[in-house]
Amino acid sequence: MRCANADSQCGAAVILALLSVALAAGLAAAVLGDFGRSLDSVAGRQDQAQARLLARGAVDWARNVLADDFKRTNVDHTQEIWAVRVPPTPVGEGEVGGEIRDRSGLFNLNNLVPDGKPDPAALAQFGRLLATLGVAPADAGRLAHALVDWIGGSTTGQEKNGIVSSGLREASGANGSLLDAAELRLVAGFDEALVQRLAPFVSALPAPSRINVNTAPAEVLAAIVADLELGNARILVAGRERAWFRDLAGFSARLPAGAQPPGTGLDVRSRYFAVIGRSGFGSAVVRLEVLLDRRETWPTILWQRIL
């Protein structure tokens, strides 16, 4: 149960302050420790190196937050500390901030072909998602099958879509698994407007993966639960903000009559998270994105890139 609105806002402010202080304290030592080794660099390179150090420190801080959360609870929802965005926080002569974004609440495009074979249930869910976003039923089916053909192909060679990271291909799995949801632009029929519409609701994770019903947007819930209207899904999301789902039985109990949740593929806990770290030092600004797999207590890095 959540507290009253004023108390809730006050509590969020306290959490934000604690996070900011912890982040600043944790990174200051790292910056000071490495600063001396950069004195022989030109100013621009020194600033860039320190900015990257701050961004990497923010990622490690996020991993600690997620590890602590893993040990404390077996349910993930948007009222937890990890979901609080940290604004730019002064650290010595620089600043750093960032956010942790749940990726397990989105529709994983790679679930369409989890083991080299198309999954009919996931195909139907993706078709419903497209329809929810305004795509005509006939076009939705064609687009879904085009994506299945792409993922089920035998794409090899250089990294796709310009994403460069030593672990990125390994993280994506075999064949044509998507490395990033933005890669939809390469699939026949997915124009820029459609890719932008899909962006808030889809991810590209190792498959198969489960969807966290505590963090999934209404559009995703309407797609994965057969016969769940978008309006009813939005009611579920609004109620979830007041009392999150502690287990899947609780989720099913709140569904309207006639809505049919899938037998598998759902969870109340998240495994995959994206960390977006933003840092600045002198004239340099760095944005770093990392995909984390919290299969066990300490999250592992699947891939990372400078934005």
Backbone bond lengths (Angstrom), bond angles and torsions (degrees), N, CA, C in turn:
res aa  C-N    CA-C-N  psi(-1)  N-CA   C-N-CA  omega(-1)  CA-C   N-CA-C  phi
1 M - - - 1.468 - - 1.518 108.73 -
2 R 1.320 116.76 136.87 1.451 120.54 -179.48 1.521 110.20 -91.69
3 C 1.337 114.82 157.57 1.446 119.39 179.51 1.513 110.19 -80.58
4 A 1.341 116.63 176.29 1.455 121.25 178.52 1.508 109.52 -60.56
5 N 1.343 116.20 162.54 1.454 120.88 -172.18 1.524 112.40 -58.06
6 A 1.340 117.59 -46.72 1.460 120.40 -178.51 1.516 111.05 -63.33
7 D 1.329 116.25 -44.46 1.458 119.92 178.82 1.516 110.97 -64.67
8 S 1.322 116.37 -36.90 1.458 120.63 179.63 1.513 110.81 -63.20
9 Q 1.349 116.07 -43.91 1.455 119.67 179.31 1.514 110.74 -64.76
10 C 1.336 116.39 -39.84 1.460 120.54 178.18 1.518 110.48 -63.39
11 G 1.347 116.01 -43.62 1.457 119.76 179.06 1.509 112.08 -61.95
12 A 1.334 116.92 -41.14 1.461 120.55 178.27 1.517 110.58 -62.83
13 A 1.343 116.69 -38.39 1.461 120.45 179.33 1.524 110.81 -64.68
14 V 1.339 116.04 -40.87 1.464 119.91 178.55 1.523 110.73 -63.82
15 I 1.349 116.50 -45.07 1.461 120.56 178.39 1.513 110.69 -59.28
16 L 1.337 116.48 -44.03 1.454 121.29 -179.00 1.519 110.72 -62.21
17 A 1.335 116.36 -42.10 1.458 120.03 179.11 1.522 111.05 -63.52
18 L 1.333 116.73 -43.42 1.462 120.49 179.34 1.521 111.45 -63.23
19 L 1.321 116.13 -42.16 1.456 119.72 179.01 1.515 111.15 -62.99
20 S 1.325 116.66 -43.67 1.455 120.96 -178.58 1.523 111.07 -63.28
21 V 1.337 116.05 -44.48 1.463 119.96 179.21 1.523 110.85 -63.92
22 A 1.337 116.85 -44.60 1.462 120.25 -179.80 1.518 111.39 -62.67
23 L 1.316 116.38 -40.57 1.455 120.45 179.80 1.512 110.54 -64.82
24 A 1.334 116.80 -46.31 1.455 120.39 -179.24 1.524 111.15 -63.14
25 A 1.328 116.75 -44.16 1.462 120.60 -178.97 1.516 111.67 -65.52
26 G 1.309 116.37 -39.92 1.458 120.02 -177.55 1.506 113.73 -69.86
27 L 1.330 116.48 -29.60 1.459 119.64 -176.15 1.518 113.44 -93.41
28 A 1.315 117.60 -24.60 1.454 120.12 -175.37 1.521 111.77 -57.65
29 A 1.331 116.82 -44.18 1.460 120.38 -179.12 1.519 111.48 -62.37
30 A 1.330 116.80 -40.26 1.461 120.17 -179.90 1.516 111.29 -65.17
31 V 1.328 116.43 -40.68 1.459 119.74 -179.91 1.516 110.44 -65.32
32 L 1.340 116.84 -47.10 1.454 120.51 -179.10 1.519 111.47 -64.87
33 G 1.319 116.86 -36.25 1.455 120.01 -178.44 1.508 112.95 -67.01
34 D 1.306 117.82 -34.56 1.461 121.63 -177.65 1.519 112.76 -94.08
35 F 1.330 117.16 -9.60 1.456 119.54 -172.81 1.521 111.79 -62.24
36 G 1.342 116.15 -41.29 1.454 119.30 -177.11 1.509 113.28 -61.78
37 R 1.321 117.87 -31.22 1.456 120.97 -177.91 1.519 112.02 -74.75
38 S 1.334 116.73 -8.74 1.458 119.59 -178.35 1.522 112.63 -103.24
39 L 1.334 118.11 0.21 1.454 120.49 -173.89 1.514 113.35 -63.45
40 D 1.327 117.24 -27.12 1.454 119.51 -178.38 1.523 111.68 -86.82
41 S 1.317 118.54 3.33 1.458 121.90 178.73 1.516 109.67 -88.92
42 V 1.300 116.27 157.24 1.454 119.48 173.08 1.514 107.79 -67.38
43 A 1.327 116.31 158.16 1.463 120.56 -171.71 1.519 112.46 -57.95
44 G 1.323 117.06 -43.48 1.466 119.95 -177.73 1.508 111.91 -63.17
45 R 1.329 116.82 -44.53 1.462 119.91 179.73 1.519 110.75 -67.31
46 Q 1.313 115.90 -36.69 1.464 119.19 178.76 1.521 110.24 -63.59
47 D 1.326 116.76 -45.21 1.461 120.12 178.89 1.522 110.92 -61.35
48 Q 1.333 116.41 -42.52 1.464 120.16 -179.52 1.524 110.81 -63.80
49 A 1.328 116.26 -42.43 1.464 120.11 -179.64 1.525 110.86 -63.44
50 Q 1.335 116.66 -42.86 1.458 119.47 -179.47 1.529 111.49 -68.85
51 A 1.333 116.46 -36.34 1.465 119.53 177.98 1.522 110.60 -64.64
52 R 1.321 116.87 -40.62 1.465 119.95 178.20 1.525 110.71 -66.84
53 L 1.314 116.47 -37.07 1.462 119.84 177.93 1.526 110.59 -62.17
54 L 1.321 115.89 -42.12 1.458 119.54 177.93 1.522 111.39 -63.45
55 A 1.333 116.48 -42.67 1.470 119.95 -179.95 1.521 110.79 -63.55
56 R 1.331 116.96 -42.44 1.467 119.58 178.34 1.525 110.79 -65.52
57 G 1.327 116.16 -36.64 1.456 119.40 176.89 1.516 111.82 -63.43
58 A 1.332 116.24 -36.90 1.460 120.15 177.56 1.525 110.93 -63.74
59 V 1.328 116.33 -37.58 1.465 120.27 178.27 1.526 110.29 -65.50
60 D 1.323 116.99 -43.83 1.465 119.71 178.80 1.529 111.18 -63.96
61 W 1.332 116.10 -37.46 1.462 119.60 176.09 1.524 110.07 -61.82
62 A 1.330 116.98 -42.98 1.467 120.88 179.11 1.523 110.98 -62.44
63 R 1.320 116.77 -38.66 1.464 119.99 178.66 1.530 110.28 -63.36
64 N 1.324 116.63 -38.23 1.463 119.82 176.86 1.525 111.73 -64.66
65 V 1.328 116.60 -41.42 1.467 120.59 178.56 1.523 110.32 -60.85
66 L 1.336 116.32 -45.24 1.465 120.44 -178.59 1.526 111.55 -68.93
67 A 1.326 117.08 -36.04 1.464 119.88 177.79 1.527 110.70 -65.29
68 D 1.327 116.15 -42.09 1.464 119.70 178.10 1.523 110.69 -63.91
69 D 1.325 116.53 -39.99 1.462 120.64 178.41 1.525 111.06 -63.30
70 F 1.332 116.56 -39.85 1.465 121.76 -179.84 1.523 110.75 -60.21
71 K 1.340 115.84 -38.43 1.464 120.23 -177.57 1.530 112.30 -76.53
72 R 1.318 117.20 -24.62 1.460 120.13 -174.20 1.522 114.13 -90.67
73 T 1.332 118.03 -28.87 1.462 119.64 -173.46 1.520 110.83 -151.05
74 N 1.327 115.72 155.22 1.463 120.57 176.72 1.527 111.47 -108.47
75 V 1.335 115.99 18.20 1.464 122.12 176.88 1.523 108.52 -128.63
76 D 1.323 116.90 136.52 1.466 121.37 176.72 1.518 109.81 -118.05
77 H 1.336 115.03 134.19 1.462 120.40 179.31 1.527 108.52 -151.60
78 T 1.314 116.05 173.37 1.463 120.44 -171.43 1.521 114.15 -81.57
79 Q 1.330 118.35 3.07 1.455 121.01 176.46 1.529 111.48 -97.01
80 E 1.318 117.65 5.65 1.464 121.10 -177.91 1.529 111.03 -87.13
81 I 1.329 114.74 165.02 1.462 120.65 -175.84 1.524 111.84 -60.65
82 W 1.336 117.82 -37.61 1.462 119.44 -176.89 1.525 111.99 -61.50
83 A 1.338 117.43 -23.13 1.465 120.85 -176.64 1.528 113.02 -84.41
84 V 1.337 117.68 -3.66 1.462 120.86 -179.77 1.524 109.50 -83.08
85 R 1.315 116.95 123.57 1.464 121.66 178.59 1.525 109.39 -75.28
86 V 1.328 116.69 133.63 1.461 122.08 178.49 1.525 108.91 -96.90
87 P 1.326 118.92 117.39 1.462 121.34 -179.49 1.521 110.56 -72.63
88 P 1.340 118.10 169.89 1.470 120.22 177.99 1.523 111.30 -51.35
89 T 1.320 115.80 124.15 1.458 122.75 -174.95 1.521 109.75 -120.75
90 P 1.346 119.57 125.59 1.463 121.00 -179.83 1.524 111.69 -61.67
91 V 1.324 115.71 134.11 1.462 122.70 174.52 1.521 106.77 -137.42
92 G 1.331 116.68 102.46 1.450 119.27 -176.11 1.523 110.53 60.08
93 E 1.329 116.02 -124.44 1.458 121.04 179.07 1.527 112.28 -91.04
94 G 1.309 116.78 1.66 1.458 119.83 -179.28 1.513 111.73 -119.73
95 E 1.320 115.16 -168.78 1.453 121.24 175.51 1.515 108.98 -148.93
96 V 1.327 114.89 154.83 1.457 119.66 -178.45 1.526 109.22 -150.38
97 G 1.305 115.65 146.90 1.456 121.71 176.69 1.516 108.36 -157.01
98 G 1.295 115.85 -175.89 1.458 117.69 178.33 1.510 112.50 162.11
99 E 1.303 114.82 -172.31 1.456 120.61 -178.57 1.518 110.63 -154.62
100 I 1.313 114.60 155.27 1.461 122.66 174.30 1.520 107.21 -107.12
101 R 1.315 116.56 124.70 1.466 121.26 -179.62 1.525 109.41 -113.99
102 D 1.305 115.35 125.32 1.462 119.47 177.13 1.521 109.85 -68.82
103 R 1.322 116.55 132.05 1.460 121.05 177.15 1.528 111.56 -107.75
104 S 1.321 117.22 -11.51 1.463 120.27 -179.80 1.523 112.41 -78.52
105 G 1.325 116.94 -8.69 1.450 119.63 177.36 1.518 113.33 -90.02
106 L 1.318 116.89 0.00 1.458 121.65 -178.49 1.523 110.68 -104.22
107 F 1.324 115.86 162.14 1.462 120.17 177.78 1.524 108.43 -75.72
108 N 1.323 116.13 119.10 1.460 121.72 -179.66 1.524 109.66 -80.27
109 L 1.312 116.73 110.99 1.462 121.11 -177.61 1.522 112.07 -59.76
110 N 1.315 117.28 -31.98 1.462 120.05 -179.70 1.524 112.85 -71.14
111 N 1.330 117.62 -13.06 1.466 120.24 174.56 1.521 111.97 -67.17
112 L 1.327 116.91 -14.20 1.464 120.03 177.47 1.522 111.40 -64.74
113 V 1.336 116.04 -31.88 1.474 121.03 178.91 1.525 106.99 -137.04
114 P 1.330 118.35 73.82 1.462 120.58 -171.15 1.517 115.34 -70.71
115 D 1.316 118.00 -34.02 1.468 120.66 -176.40 1.522 111.35 -130.45
116 G 1.315 115.28 36.56 1.454 119.43 -179.12 1.512 114.07 85.43
117 K 1.342 116.86 -3.56 1.459 121.21 179.15 1.527 109.20 -127.28
118 P 1.337 118.20 139.46 1.463 120.84 179.85 1.525 111.85 -59.40
119 D 1.318 116.12 141.93 1.458 122.51 177.35 1.526 107.93 -102.77
120 P 1.337 118.48 110.79 1.471 120.93 -176.87 1.526 113.22 -58.37
121 A 1.327 117.35 -38.40 1.465 120.10 -178.97 1.522 110.77 -65.32
122 A 1.333 116.51 -45.24 1.465 120.22 178.66 1.520 111.00 -65.39
123 L 1.328 116.35 -36.01 1.464 120.89 178.06 1.527 110.23 -61.61
124 A 1.329 117.03 -44.33 1.466 120.93 178.13 1.527 110.88 -64.76
125 Q 1.333 116.95 -39.18 1.459 120.60 179.59 1.526 111.20 -64.48
126 F 1.323 116.39 -43.05 1.459 119.04 179.94 1.527 110.74 -66.49
127 G 1.317 116.20 -37.20 1.460 119.71 175.68 1.520 111.51 -60.58
128 R 1.344 116.55 -40.54 1.464 120.18 178.24 1.528 111.22 -67.41
129 L 1.331 116.51 -36.19 1.463 119.42 177.65 1.522 110.60 -63.43
130 L 1.327 116.28 -45.29 1.463 119.92 177.83 1.524 110.80 -60.10
131 A 1.331 116.42 -43.40 1.465 120.04 179.76 1.525 110.97 -63.94
132 T 1.326 116.90 -39.24 1.461 121.23 178.45 1.522 111.10 -61.19
133 L 1.333 116.15 -32.16 1.461 121.13 -179.39 1.518 112.59 -88.00
134 G 1.325 116.54 9.19 1.454 119.83 172.93 1.504 116.37 98.31
135 V 1.330 118.27 7.63 1.464 121.31 178.03 1.527 108.86 -81.51
136 A 1.320 116.88 134.47 1.464 121.16 179.50 1.524 110.09 -60.21
137 P 1.340 118.35 143.58 1.468 121.19 -176.83 1.523 113.83 -51.95
138 A 1.330 117.98 -43.86 1.463 120.00 -179.36 1.522 111.05 -63.93
139 D 1.339 116.36 -41.17 1.461 120.30 178.96 1.523 110.90 -69.58
140 A 1.331 116.88 -35.56 1.463 120.45 179.80 1.521 110.68 -60.90
141 G 1.332 116.95 -44.08 1.457 120.19 178.37 1.511 112.12 -63.44
142 R 1.323 116.36 -42.04 1.467 120.25 -179.58 1.525 111.00 -65.00
143 L 1.326 116.67 -43.25 1.460 120.73 -179.59 1.527 111.31 -66.10
144 A 1.326 116.32 -41.84 1.464 119.86 179.93 1.523 110.83 -61.40
145 H 1.321 117.39 -42.38 1.462 120.39 179.63 1.528 111.25 -70.18
146 A 1.326 117.61 -33.23 1.461 120.24 176.85 1.525 110.47 -63.69
147 L 1.326 116.28 -39.74 1.462 120.03 178.75 1.522 111.03 -69.27
148 V 1.319 116.97 -39.24 1.467 120.41 176.18 1.524 110.16 -59.69
149 D 1.320 117.17 -42.84 1.462 120.68 178.98 1.524 110.73 -62.88
150 W 1.329 116.48 -38.42 1.469 120.17 -179.60 1.530 110.66 -66.57
151 I 1.332 115.94 -49.65 1.463 119.53 -177.81 1.522 111.13 -66.52
152 G 1.315 117.01 -36.04 1.455 120.59 -178.23 1.505 113.97 -81.59
153 G 1.338 117.47 3.94 1.461 121.23 -179.18 1.511 112.55 -76.91
154 S 1.299 116.33 -164.57 1.474 121.85 -176.26 1.514 110.11 -123.41
155 T 1.332 117.11 43.18 1.452 121.51 -179.72 1.517 109.88 -62.30
156 T 1.318 116.29 129.17 1.458 121.20 178.14 1.516 108.31 -139.37
157 G 1.309 116.18 -176.41 1.456 119.75 174.48 1.511 111.82 90.90
158 Q 1.356 115.17 -144.30 1.453 120.33 -172.32 1.519 111.79 -63.31
159 E 1.312 115.70 157.72 1.456 121.44 179.05 1.517 109.37 -60.82
160 K 1.335 115.36 140.39 1.449 120.34 -177.05 1.520 110.98 -87.06
161 N 1.331 114.39 151.93 1.460 122.51 172.64 1.519 113.10 63.41
162 G 1.334 117.77 20.19 1.439 120.40 174.79 1.511 115.09 74.77
163 I 1.322 119.04 11.83 1.457 121.70 179.78 1.521 108.44 -86.50
164 V 1.330 116.15 121.85 1.454 119.84 -175.86 1.523 109.69 -118.92
165 S 1.311 116.23 119.92 1.455 122.03 175.35 1.512 107.91 -167.85
166 S 1.315 116.56 139.54 1.457 119.64 -174.84 1.518 112.35 -61.85
167 G 1.335 117.91 -29.75 1.455 119.92 -176.89 1.503 114.49 -100.23
168 L 1.328 117.59 2.29 1.455 119.60 -171.87 1.507 112.39 -70.58
169 R 1.323 118.66 -43.82 1.464 120.47 179.32 1.519 110.53 -65.71
170 E 1.359 116.45 -40.17 1.458 118.53 179.46 1.522 110.60 -63.96
171 A 1.333 117.17 -36.30 1.460 120.20 -177.84 1.510 112.12 -68.94
172 S 1.323 116.93 -27.00 1.457 119.38 -173.26 1.511 113.08 -80.76
173 G 1.317 117.54 -18.94 1.453 119.37 -177.69 1.515 111.40 92.96
174 A 1.335 116.15 -168.91 1.453 121.05 -172.86 1.515 111.27 -85.26
175 N 1.337 114.63 171.90 1.451 123.76 174.03 1.523 111.39 55.95
176 G 1.338 116.89 -132.35 1.449 120.23 -172.16 1.505 114.79 -101.43
177 S 1.309 119.44 25.84 1.461 120.53 178.40 1.523 110.14 -53.36
178 L 1.321 115.80 139.65 1.454 120.15 -178.52 1.521 110.35 -69.29
179 L 1.312 115.27 140.94 1.455 121.26 175.46 1.522 111.06 -90.27
180 D 1.317 115.16 -28.19 1.454 121.77 -177.35 1.522 107.71 -154.36
181 A 1.322 116.44 144.24 1.464 119.30 -179.11 1.522 112.06 -61.38
182 A 1.330 117.34 -25.05 1.463 120.67 178.78 1.520 112.08 -64.50
183 E 1.322 116.52 -16.80 1.461 121.10 179.30 1.527 112.05 -67.88
184 L 1.316 117.04 -10.28 1.465 120.64 174.99 1.523 111.38 -54.91
185 R 1.332 117.09 -26.61 1.462 120.96 179.79 1.519 112.34 -59.47
186 L 1.321 116.55 -22.23 1.461 120.73 -177.89 1.522 112.52 -87.12
187 V 1.327 117.23 -8.46 1.464 121.37 -176.17 1.525 109.46 -92.47
188 A 1.321 115.93 136.02 1.466 121.33 -177.85 1.524 111.43 -55.24
189 G 1.329 116.20 129.05 1.457 121.90 176.45 1.513 115.04 96.16
190 F 1.332 117.80 -16.61 1.461 120.88 -178.78 1.526 109.38 -93.32
191 D 1.340 115.93 91.86 1.458 119.01 179.43 1.527 110.00 -81.10
192 E 1.333 115.58 175.32 1.460 120.52 -174.85 1.525 112.02 -60.34
193 A 1.318 116.56 -40.03 1.467 119.82 -178.71 1.527 111.31 -62.85
194 L 1.324 117.06 -41.91 1.463 120.45 -179.61 1.523 110.89 -69.76
195 V 1.318 117.01 -40.33 1.464 120.34 178.45 1.526 110.01 -60.15
196 Q 1.325 116.89 -41.29 1.458 120.55 178.93 1.529 111.50 -66.41
197 R 1.323 117.17 -36.90 1.467 120.20 177.94 1.525 111.09 -65.87
198 L 1.325 116.28 -37.32 1.464 120.82 -178.01 1.526 112.88 -77.24
199 A 1.317 117.43 -25.66 1.465 122.04 -169.84 1.529 114.99 -49.80
200 P 1.336 120.64 -42.66 1.470 118.76 -177.90 1.525 114.56 -73.05
201 F 1.334 116.84 -5.91 1.466 119.36 -170.39 1.525 114.34 -121.74
202 V 1.319 118.56 -4.32 1.464 120.45 -175.50 1.523 111.00 -127.61
203 S 1.319 114.71 157.26 1.457 122.38 176.89 1.520 108.69 -139.09
204 A 1.318 115.94 171.79 1.465 122.02 174.77 1.523 106.99 -130.12
205 L 1.325 115.63 96.41 1.459 122.47 -175.26 1.518 109.99 -120.23
206 P 1.331 117.35 163.34 1.467 118.61 170.73 1.526 109.42 -57.15
207 A 1.310 116.32 137.86 1.476 120.53 -176.51 1.525 110.50 -111.16
208 P 1.341 116.59 152.74 1.466 126.57 -1.90 1.527 111.74 -81.08
209 S 1.324 115.98 153.62 1.462 121.18 176.18 1.522 108.92 -136.10
210 R 1.325 115.55 159.90 1.463 121.17 -179.30 1.524 110.70 -100.88
211 I 1.329 115.28 155.47 1.460 121.74 178.76 1.523 109.14 -101.61
212 N 1.326 115.98 127.90 1.460 121.11 178.38 1.527 108.99 -81.31
213 V 1.324 116.91 114.69 1.466 120.96 -177.44 1.526 112.10 -72.21
214 N 1.336 117.34 -10.99 1.458 120.42 177.07 1.518 112.72 -82.11
215 T 1.317 117.67 -18.69 1.465 120.49 -176.78 1.522 112.95 -122.37
216 A 1.321 117.91 -6.51 1.463 121.19 -178.90 1.526 110.82 -68.57
217 P 1.343 118.08 134.89 1.467 120.45 174.22 1.524 110.70 -64.27
218 A 1.316 116.12 162.82 1.462 120.96 -179.37 1.519 111.29 -58.00
219 E 1.333 117.04 -37.95 1.459 120.55 -179.19 1.522 111.63 -63.04
220 V 1.329 116.56 -36.87 1.464 120.24 178.93 1.525 110.20 -72.19
221 L 1.316 117.50 -41.72 1.466 120.12 177.41 1.524 110.97 -60.03
222 A 1.327 116.63 -41.77 1.463 120.06 179.32 1.522 111.50 -65.35
223 A 1.325 116.55 -26.43 1.464 120.39 179.96 1.523 112.07 -80.63
224 I 1.325 117.36 -38.95 1.468 119.55 -173.26 1.524 112.66 -86.93
225 V 1.331 117.31 -19.72 1.467 120.90 178.93 1.522 108.46 -105.70
226 A 1.307 116.39 113.17 1.464 120.72 -178.34 1.528 110.74 -61.21
227 D 1.326 115.56 137.84 1.469 123.17 176.76 1.525 113.47 65.14
228 L 1.334 116.69 24.19 1.464 120.60 172.81 1.526 108.01 -100.33
229 E 1.318 116.51 111.81 1.461 121.10 179.73 1.526 110.16 -68.93
230 L 1.343 115.68 150.85 1.458 120.09 -178.43 1.528 111.40 -59.54
231 G 1.323 117.32 -39.21 1.463 119.92 178.74 1.516 112.17 -60.51
232 N 1.320 117.11 -42.24 1.465 120.74 177.69 1.523 111.40 -68.66
233 A 1.335 116.50 -34.09 1.463 119.82 176.94 1.525 110.34 -64.54
234 R 1.309 116.67 -37.63 1.466 119.99 178.27 1.524 111.21 -67.35
235 I 1.314 116.77 -34.62 1.468 120.27 175.24 1.528 110.17 -64.53
236 L 1.333 116.58 -40.76 1.468 120.86 176.72 1.522 111.19 -59.51
237 V 1.335 115.79 -44.93 1.464 120.50 -178.61 1.527 110.40 -64.57
238 A 1.319 117.35 -41.79 1.465 120.32 178.53 1.527 110.95 -62.84
239 G 1.317 117.18 -41.84 1.455 120.71 177.89 1.516 112.30 -68.38
240 R 1.324 115.23 -32.51 1.467 120.93 179.10 1.525 111.55 -63.97
241 E 1.309 117.48 -30.13 1.458 120.93 179.09 1.523 111.26 -67.48
242 R 1.319 116.75 -26.00 1.472 121.07 178.68 1.525 111.88 -90.37
243 A 1.319 116.38 -34.53 1.471 121.19 -179.68 1.521 107.73 -151.45
244 W 1.317 116.20 103.85 1.459 120.80 -176.49 1.523 111.09 -71.44
245 F 1.320 115.06 166.39 1.467 120.72 -179.45 1.529 109.23 -81.08
246 R 1.312 116.25 121.33 1.463 120.46 -179.40 1.527 112.18 -84.95
247 D 1.321 116.50 -20.28 1.461 121.25 176.23 1.524 107.86 -158.74
248 L 1.328 115.89 171.88 1.462 120.13 -177.45 1.522 111.89 -70.25
249 A 1.318 116.86 -27.40 1.463 119.32 176.17 1.528 110.20 -63.28
250 G 1.325 116.04 -39.89 1.454 120.12 177.54 1.518 112.02 -65.48
251 F 1.331 116.24 -36.36 1.465 120.29 176.70 1.525 110.53 -64.51
252 S 1.316 116.50 -48.31 1.466 120.62 -179.15 1.525 111.59 -61.81
253 A 1.332 116.02 -35.38 1.464 119.93 -178.05 1.523 112.21 -66.15
254 R 1.316 117.13 -25.57 1.470 120.27 -178.22 1.522 112.89 -92.15
255 L 1.315 117.32 -4.35 1.460 119.71 179.09 1.524 110.32 -71.37
256 P 1.322 117.44 145.74 1.465 119.69 177.47 1.521 110.90 -69.88
257 A 1.294 116.43 161.77 1.466 121.21 179.90 1.521 110.28 -58.52
258 G 1.325 115.50 135.11 1.454 121.15 177.96 1.507 114.65 95.37
259 A 1.329 118.36 -21.53 1.465 121.16 178.75 1.521 109.57 -73.69
260 Q 1.323 116.37 133.24 1.462 121.68 -174.68 1.531 111.00 -118.77
261 P 1.345 118.40 103.53 1.465 119.49 177.06 1.521 110.43 -70.73
262 P 1.324 118.13 151.14 1.463 119.77 178.04 1.522 110.70 -67.14
263 G 1.310 116.30 154.60 1.457 120.22 -178.87 1.508 113.37 -72.17
264 T 1.321 117.13 -23.02 1.462 122.01 179.86 1.524 108.92 -138.52
265 G 1.326 115.01 169.72 1.459 120.15 172.51 1.511 115.83 93.27
266 L 1.341 117.62 4.06 1.458 120.78 179.01 1.526 110.25 -114.76
267 D 1.336 115.66 159.42 1.460 120.94 179.47 1.522 108.14 -159.32
268 V 1.333 116.15 169.24 1.461 121.07 172.15 1.526 109.71 -114.47
269 R 1.306 116.09 9.98 1.457 122.36 178.95 1.518 109.27 -126.85
270 S 1.320 116.50 150.85 1.459 121.22 -179.39 1.522 110.78 -107.42
271 R 1.316 114.61 143.67 1.458 120.77 178.23 1.529 112.06 -109.37
272 Y 1.328 116.73 -34.95 1.467 120.38 -174.24 1.528 110.79 -110.31
273 F 1.337 115.17 135.14 1.455 121.72 179.49 1.527 109.51 -137.50
274 A 1.322 115.23 145.23 1.461 120.62 171.11 1.522 107.64 -104.52
275 V 1.318 116.16 137.06 1.461 121.62 175.25 1.521 107.75 -113.78
276 I 1.313 116.14 125.41 1.456 122.10 176.11 1.519 107.07 -110.41
277 G 1.329 116.52 109.86 1.458 121.39 178.38 1.518 110.27 -103.41
278 R 1.314 116.36 133.35 1.463 121.64 178.25 1.516 108.21 -123.07
279 S 1.320 117.10 127.55 1.455 120.16 -177.47 1.520 110.51 -140.30
280 G 1.324 114.91 156.08 1.453 120.98 176.25 1.511 110.04 -142.44
281 F 1.321 115.58 142.49 1.460 120.57 177.19 1.522 106.80 -150.10
282 G 1.331 116.34 119.20 1.458 118.98 -176.88 1.516 110.67 59.87
283 S 1.332 115.87 -122.75 1.468 120.70 -179.05 1.524 112.80 -92.69
284 A 1.325 117.73 -2.14 1.471 121.07 -174.27 1.526 111.52 -99.12
285 V 1.328 114.63 141.98 1.460 122.22 174.87 1.525 107.94 -130.38
286 V 1.325 117.17 132.95 1.464 122.13 -178.04 1.524 109.18 -128.97
287 R 1.338 115.22 135.70 1.465 121.58 170.89 1.526 107.14 -120.77
288 L 1.303 116.36 122.30 1.459 122.53 -176.31 1.521 109.24 -120.47
289 E 1.332 116.22 130.93 1.463 120.92 176.12 1.522 109.42 -115.59
290 V 1.318 115.75 135.32 1.459 121.79 -178.50 1.526 108.58 -133.68
291 L 1.327 116.40 137.31 1.466 120.95 173.01 1.518 108.19 -102.20
292 L 1.329 115.89 123.61 1.461 122.02 -177.46 1.518 111.22 -109.27
293 D 1.318 115.07 143.70 1.463 122.94 174.62 1.523 107.68 -113.71
294 R 1.325 116.73 108.53 1.460 120.67 179.89 1.525 108.86 -97.83
295 R 1.311 114.74 61.12 1.462 119.43 177.44 1.513 110.25 -69.95
296 E 1.303 115.83 -36.06 1.452 122.15 175.73 1.524 107.95 -123.06
297 T 1.324 116.99 -170.72 1.460 120.31 -173.03 1.522 112.66 -56.24
298 W 1.319 117.70 -51.61 1.464 120.87 -177.15 1.527 109.80 -90.01
299 P 1.337 118.46 117.13 1.465 120.85 -177.38 1.525 111.47 -66.64
300 T 1.317 116.02 137.21 1.458 121.35 176.55 1.523 109.56 -98.69
301 I 1.325 115.84 151.30 1.460 121.62 -179.96 1.523 108.99 -88.15
302 L 1.332 116.66 119.51 1.466 121.01 176.65 1.517 110.97 -83.60
303 W 1.308 116.22 -42.87 1.466 120.68 173.48 1.518 109.43 -159.90
304 Q 1.324 115.24 162.52 1.456 120.68 177.16 1.517 108.80 -148.18
305 R 1.317 115.38 153.78 1.464 119.68 179.84 1.524 109.59 -155.03
306 I 1.320 114.67 150.24 1.450 121.74 172.97 1.522 107.43 -85.72
307 L 1.323 117.12 127.31 1.462 121.76 -178.00 1.531 110.79 -87.88
